[in-house]
Amino acid sequence: MPNRRPKLSPAPDDALQRRAIKPIVCYPPETLPSPQNLGPATPIGAITTHIIQPREAATFHANAGQTIRITSIDGPQVGDLNLWNAHNLTERFFSGKTRALHGTHVTTGDTLWSNLPHLRAMATITHDSLDWYGIDPYGGAVHDVIGTRCDPYTNALLNSGDQYHHCCHSNLTRALAEATNLPLHEAETHVHDVLNVFMCTGFTRDTGQYFMKASPVRPGDHLEFRAEIDLLGALSACPGGDCGAEHSSDTTRCYPLQIEVFDTAHTSSHTPPAANSYNRTHGC
C-alpha cells in the first residue's frame, strides 16, 4: 500500500483534480438474478448435524435446494468455509469474484459464486443474524471474502519457520483428504480462499492493511445459505477463536461451531443453475 512507504515522486500540479475523480462500481449488480425465498429457514424433515471441534475442520454434504445453517453454540468463534461442487472438485467457491460482485463482506441476499470457467451460483445467503452490524467506525464488517485463510506457510514466513498444523488451511486439507480419500498433498490443491464466517475484518484507513477485530458473534447467532447446486463443504473452527487478538494459536480460547443441513418447503421445487453461458471460444 503506497501510504506505508516513503513517497519518492513529487505530486503533479493537478494532483487534487486526479484524486477528486468520482469512483464507479465495476460490476453493477442490477442485472444479477434476484434472490428468492429469503428469511430464516424452517426445517422440514430430518436435520443432519455436524459439530466442528475447536481448531479442527469437518466436511458436510448438501443437495441442491437444501439449507445449510452455521451456528455459534458455546462462545464467540469464527469459521473458514470452503465449498465445492459435490461431483467435481475443480468447481469451487470463488471468493475474488464474489467480492467483486457483492463487496468485501457478504450478507442476506448475496450469492457465493463458483470459479472460472463455471461462474455460476453455488449458494445464496438467505439469512444472517448479524446483518444488524453493518460497517463499524473502523471500517469493519462481518463475513468477509477478503482474507484468504490462516495457513502454515505464512505462519512459518512470519515466525522464523514455526511449524503450526492447526491453521485453517491445514484443517481444511485434512478434512477434505479424509472425506474424499485423496492423498493429503492432492487434497491440499483443492483448498481455496474462504468465506470467513462470523469474522469481523476490514482495511485500515491510513495504511490500507487488512485487519481483524473481535467478532460480534454470540451463541445462537447463525448464517444460513441455500445450496444452489449439490455441494461438498468444509468448515474450520479457526484457531484464532473470535480473532480479537491472534490466529494460528494454541492458547487463544476457541469454541465449536455447528452445521445443520435440512430441507425446506422450497427444496423439492429447486432448479440448479446452468453452467455459465459463455461459449469458451475466447475469440478463436
C-alpha positions in Angstrom: 0.0 0.0 0.0 1.6 3.4 -1.0 0.7 5.1 2.3 3.1 2.7 4.1 6.2 3.7 2.0 8.1 6.9 1.6 6.7 9.0 -1.3 9.5 9.5 -3.7 7.6 11.1 -6.6 6.5 14.7 -6.3 2.8 15.4 -6.7 1.9 16.9 -10.1 0.1 20.2 -10.4 -3.2 18.5 -11.0 -2.9 16.0 -8.1 -6.1 17.3 -6.4 -8.1 17.0 -9.5 -6.9 13.5 -10.2 -7.8 12.4 -6.7 -11.2 14.0 -6.9 -12.4 11.9 -9.8 -15.5 10.0 -8.6 -15.4 6.2 -8.5 -17.8 3.9 -10.4 -18.9 0.4 -9.3 -17.0 -2.1 -11.5 -19.8 -4.7 -11.7 -23.3 -3.1 -11.2 -25.4 -5.9 -9.6 -28.7 -4.8 -11.0 -28.7 -7.5 -13.8 -27.9 -10.4 -11.5 -30.8 -12.8 -10.7 -33.0 -11.5 -7.9 -32.5 -13.8 -4.8 -35.6 -15.7 -3.9 -37.1 -17.2 -0.6 -35.0 -15.1 1.8 -35.5 -15.1 5.6 -35.0 -17.6 8.4 -35.5 -21.2 7.2 -38.0 -23.6 8.6 -36.7 -27.2 8.5 -38.8 -29.9 7.1 -38.0 -33.5 8.0 -34.6 -34.7 9.2 -31.8 -32.4 10.1 -28.2 -33.6 9.6 -26.0 -32.0 12.3 -22.2 -31.7 12.4 -20.2 -30.3 15.3 -16.8 -28.7 14.3 -14.4 -29.0 17.2 -12.1 -26.1 18.1 -9.0 -25.8 15.9 -10.4 -28.6 13.7 -12.5 -28.9 10.5 -15.1 -31.2 9.2 -17.0 -31.7 5.9 -20.6 -31.8 5.1 -22.9 -32.5 2.0 -25.9 -30.6 0.9 -28.2 -31.4 -2.0 -29.3 -28.6 -4.3 -32.1 -26.7 -2.7 -31.3 -27.7 0.9 -30.4 -25.1 3.5 -27.1 -25.0 5.5 -27.1 -23.3 8.8 -23.8 -22.4 10.6 -24.3 -21.6 14.3 -22.2 -20.3 17.1 -23.1 -22.6 20.0 -20.8 -22.1 23.0 -18.9 -18.9 22.6 -17.6 -16.3 20.0 -15.9 -18.3 17.2 -15.2 -17.6 13.6 -15.1 -20.3 10.8 -13.4 -20.6 7.5 -15.6 -22.1 4.8 -14.8 -23.9 1.5 -17.4 -25.1 -1.0 -17.0 -27.5 -3.9 -19.3 -28.9 -6.5 -20.0 -32.3 -4.9 -19.4 -34.1 -8.2 -16.4 -32.1 -9.4 -13.9 -30.6 -7.1 -12.5 -28.4 -9.8 -15.6 -26.2 -9.4 -15.2 -24.4 -6.2 -16.1 -21.2 -4.4 -14.6 -18.1 -6.0 -14.1 -15.5 -3.2 -12.5 -12.9 -5.6 -15.4 -12.7 -8.0 -17.9 -12.9 -5.1 -16.1 -9.9 -3.6 -16.1 -8.0 -6.9 -19.8 -8.6 -7.4 -21.1 -8.1 -3.9 -18.4 -6.3 -1.8 -15.8 -7.2 0.8 -18.4 -8.7 3.1 -21.5 -10.7 2.3 -24.9 -11.0 3.9 -28.5 -11.8 3.2 -29.3 -11.9 -0.5 -25.7 -12.2 -1.7 -24.6 -15.1 -3.8 -21.5 -17.3 -3.4 -20.1 -17.8 -6.9 -18.0 -20.6 -8.4 -14.7 -20.2 -10.1 -14.0 -19.9 -13.9 -15.0 -21.3 -16.3 -18.1 -22.3 -14.4 -19.0 -18.9 -12.8 -22.5 -19.8 -11.5 -24.3 -19.5 -8.2 -23.1 -22.2 -5.7 -25.1 -20.9 -2.8 -27.3 -17.9 -1.7 -27.2 -16.4 1.7 -30.8 -16.5 2.9 -30.5 -15.3 6.5 -27.8 -13.6 8.6 -28.5 -12.9 12.3 -25.6 -10.5 12.3 -26.8 -8.3 9.4 -27.5 -5.6 12.0 -23.8 -5.0 12.4 -23.2 -3.2 9.1 -19.9 -1.3 8.8 -18.5 0.0 12.1 -16.5 3.2 12.6 -13.2 1.4 11.9 -14.5 0.1 8.5 -15.0 -3.4 9.9 -17.8 -5.7 8.9 -18.8 -9.4 9.3 -18.5 -12.4 6.9 -15.5 -11.3 4.8 -14.4 -12.6 1.4 -11.0 -10.7 1.5 -9.0 -12.8 3.9 -7.5 -15.9 2.4 -7.4 -18.2 5.5 -4.7 -18.6 8.1 -2.1 -21.1 6.8 1.1 -22.7 8.0 3.2 -21.2 5.2 2.5 -17.6 6.1 2.9 -18.5 9.8 6.4 -20.0 9.0 7.3 -17.0 7.0 6.5 -14.5 9.7 7.6 -16.6 12.7 11.1 -17.9 11.9 10.0 -21.2 10.4 7.5 -22.1 13.1 5.6 -25.3 12.3 1.9 -25.0 13.2 -0.5 -27.6 11.9 -3.9 -26.3 13.0 -4.2 -23.3 10.7 -7.4 -23.3 8.8 -5.6 -24.2 5.6 -4.3 -27.4 7.2 -7.6 -28.1 9.0 -9.4 -27.9 5.7 -6.8 -30.0 3.9 -7.1 -32.8 6.5 -10.9 -32.8 6.4 -11.1 -32.9 2.6 -8.5 -35.7 2.4 -10.5 -37.7 4.9 -13.8 -37.1 3.1 -12.5 -37.9 -0.4 -9.8 -40.5 0.3 -7.4 -38.2 -1.6 -3.7 -38.1 -0.6 -3.0 -35.2 1.7 -0.9 -33.3 -0.9 -3.6 -33.8 -3.6 -6.4 -32.6 -1.3 -4.4 -29.5 -0.5 -4.5 -28.4 -4.1 -8.3 -28.1 -3.9 -8.4 -26.0 -0.7 -9.1 -22.4 -1.7 -9.8 -18.9 -0.4 -12.6 -18.9 2.0 -15.7 -17.2 3.3 -14.7 -16.1 6.8 -17.9 -16.8 8.6 -18.6 -14.5 11.6 -15.1 -12.9 11.2 -15.0 -9.1 11.6 -12.5 -7.5 9.3 -11.7 -4.5 7.2 -8.9 -2.3 5.9 -7.2 0.3 8.0 -8.0 3.9 6.8 -4.4 5.1 6.9 -2.3 2.2 5.5 -4.9 0.1 3.8 -3.8 -3.0 5.7 -6.1 -6.0 6.3 -7.2 -6.0 10.0 -9.3 -8.2 12.2 -11.1 -7.4 15.4 -13.2 -9.4 18.0 -16.2 -10.8 16.2 -19.6 -9.7 17.5 -20.9 -13.3 17.2 -22.5 -14.8 20.2 -24.0 -18.2 21.0 -27.2 -18.6 18.9 -26.0 -16.3 16.0 -26.2 -18.1 12.7 -25.7 -17.8 9.0 -28.0 -19.6 6.6 -27.4 -20.3 2.9 -29.2 -22.3 0.3 -27.2 -24.8 -1.8 -27.9 -23.9 -5.4 -26.1 -27.0 -6.7 -25.1 -30.2 -4.9 -22.3 -29.1 -2.5 -19.4 -30.6 -0.6 -18.4 -28.2 2.1 -15.7 -27.9 4.7 -15.7 -25.6 7.7 -12.7 -24.9 10.0 -13.2 -23.6 13.5 -10.4 -21.0 13.4 -7.6 -21.3 15.9 -8.0 -17.6 16.5 -11.3 -18.0 18.3 -13.1 -14.7 17.8 -10.0 -13.3 16.1 -9.8 -10.4 18.5 -6.1 -11.0 19.3 -4.3 -13.5 17.1 -4.7 -16.6 15.0 -2.6 -19.7 14.5 -2.6 -20.1 18.2 -3.0 -23.0 20.7 -3.6 -20.5 23.6 -6.5 -18.4 22.2 -9.8 -19.5 23.6 -11.8 -21.3 20.9 -15.2 -22.9 20.7 -17.0 -25.4 18.5 -19.3 -24.5 15.6 -22.5 -26.3 14.5 -23.6 -27.1 10.9 -27.1 -28.2 10.2 -28.3 -29.3 6.7 -32.0 -29.7 6.1 -34.9 -29.5 3.6 -37.3 -26.6 3.5 -40.6 -26.1 1.7 -38.7 -24.9 -1.3 -36.2 -27.7 -1.7 -38.3 -30.0 -3.8 -39.0 -27.4 -6.4 -35.5 -26.1 -6.6 -33.8 -26.0 -10.0 -29.9 -25.8 -10.0 -28.4 -23.0 -12.2 -26.9 -24.0 -15.5 -23.2 -23.6 -16.2 -22.1 -20.1 -17.4 -23.4 -19.2 -20.8 -20.0 -18.0 -22.2 -19.1 -20.3 -25.2 -15.4 -20.5 -24.2 -14.1 -19.9 -27.7 -12.0 -16.9 -26.5 -12.2 -15.2 -29.8 -10.7 -18.1 -31.8 
